[in-house]
Amino acid sequence: MSIDAIPIHVINPLPTEPGLTGNALPLLREISEMLRRLLETGETAAIDLSALPLTPTDLDWLREKLGEGEIAVTLQANGESTLNETACPGVWWVTHHNENGAVTTEFIEVSFVPELVKAHPQDVTIGWEHLELLISDL
Amino acid sequence: MQGPLIDNLVRQGVSRRTFLKYCATLASMMALPPTAGRAMAEAMAASRRPSVIWLPFQECTGCTESITRSHSPTIEGMIFDMISLDYQETLMAAAGFQAEEALHAAMKDNYGKYLLIVDGSIPLGMDGAYSVIGGRSNVDILKEAAAGAAAIVAMGSCASFGGIPKANPNPTGAVSVSDIIKDKPIVNIPGCPPIPVVMTGVLAHYLTFGTLPELDEKGRPKSFYGETIHDRCYRRPFYDQGKFAKTFDDEGARNGWCLFELGCKGPVTHNACATTKWNGGTSWPVESGHGCLGCSEPDFWDAGGFYKALSMPADPLKFVAVAAVAGAAIGVGASFANRAKKGAAKAAHETTTLADLEK
């Protein structure tokens, strides 16, 4: 009897690419669950990628699977931060760099708009006062 | 500089988003939920600066270097805007009587409220004569400063556990802060040096919640020391797959496999290097290809050789034995032969030989 006759086949083959640990795959399911909650209750969530045992290859794999969306936000605050929409709307890839360009933290944020993009009411007030002053001077 | 912190920051050109980003990073480091950064930012932005007194004892200034240089002058520097650092010998301009006066003024004005940071161990040999500042022994100064402190932060392995000064045969009789002070809350932030963000995290926690973070049985903040290096190591999957580097230049080493067999102390070392990394998130020892030395554990210097494997991975019994010798308890039901060997090595304060390095 040949070994092929045994009716077993591997559904999830072991990762073949060196550096790929297989730890990124479960994240896709977690993100999917987060999206479901966002739609049902409006609850936002985030995954701290720097806190997980992921290799650079894992991160590349995850980034490739999530793809690129339409919006890419760049924030200049103590180093550059990028808040990029993935091909799945509502899923944002957030990377914080320090002033030397090194990555300090990396998140996947599941929300309609990332928290950091929104303006704080106190800052809006200051901006508004500034604008009023500007108008009154004209 | 008085008033809420955020006003001070804005005056210095630090925007709210910069601060939010900082808090998000800090929350990540503290293993708080990623969304906790915003709550922290709001609490800290409104806080007023507590007085902090920093006393250096039997130390090498490595801890201060770590804190002040790592991200300087950017992100970690911000925490210094959140506290009033009233005494720090290395950083302060004042010297001599002027400096001692500043110390006593700060202690008097903020009695019962200031945060005391200590780095370095305290020598008790020869009545404390091994380390003296302004004619007074470290142990005297510590007792006086501790009396009026709200809480004490033991910065680095020396202040936390005695560190290298305490290494066999401990010529100066060095002890830790918690060996002397028994009636104050003490946070141990071990590491040689400790990770800067751990210190800023503890301070941020103090500013945000007005309390010290939750501590483990060795007095360390659980958020940073709750897991081992090994638990969070990015090379952990290779350990699980049984892929090990056998020498520092073999195929396994080049492929970034697990460094367990090259003496990595990650499995018994509680610290946050694997997640926070070093030098502004650039890298950390294991990422640079060297195993963890276990510098944040008590008596790491006498734990039996940096390049000796904790055990063979296939034998969990030996693993327990070595962990017990390196750590606290005597292993129960462990391999006797191995324990005796390690115990003898420890007692004899065996030095690292070339053979160890070439293992």
Interface residues (C-beta under 8 A of the other chain):
Chain A: P18 G19 T21 G22 N23 T44 A45 A46 I47 D48 S50 A51 P53 L54 T55 L75 A77 N78 G79 S81 H96 N98 E99 N100 A102 V103 T104 T105 F107 E109 E115 L116 H120 Q122 D123
Chain B: V14 S15 R16 R17 T18 L20 K21 Y22 A24 T25 S28 A31 P33 P34 T35 R38 H71 T74 I75 R232 C233 Y234 R236 P237 N255 G256 T275 N279 G280 G281 T282
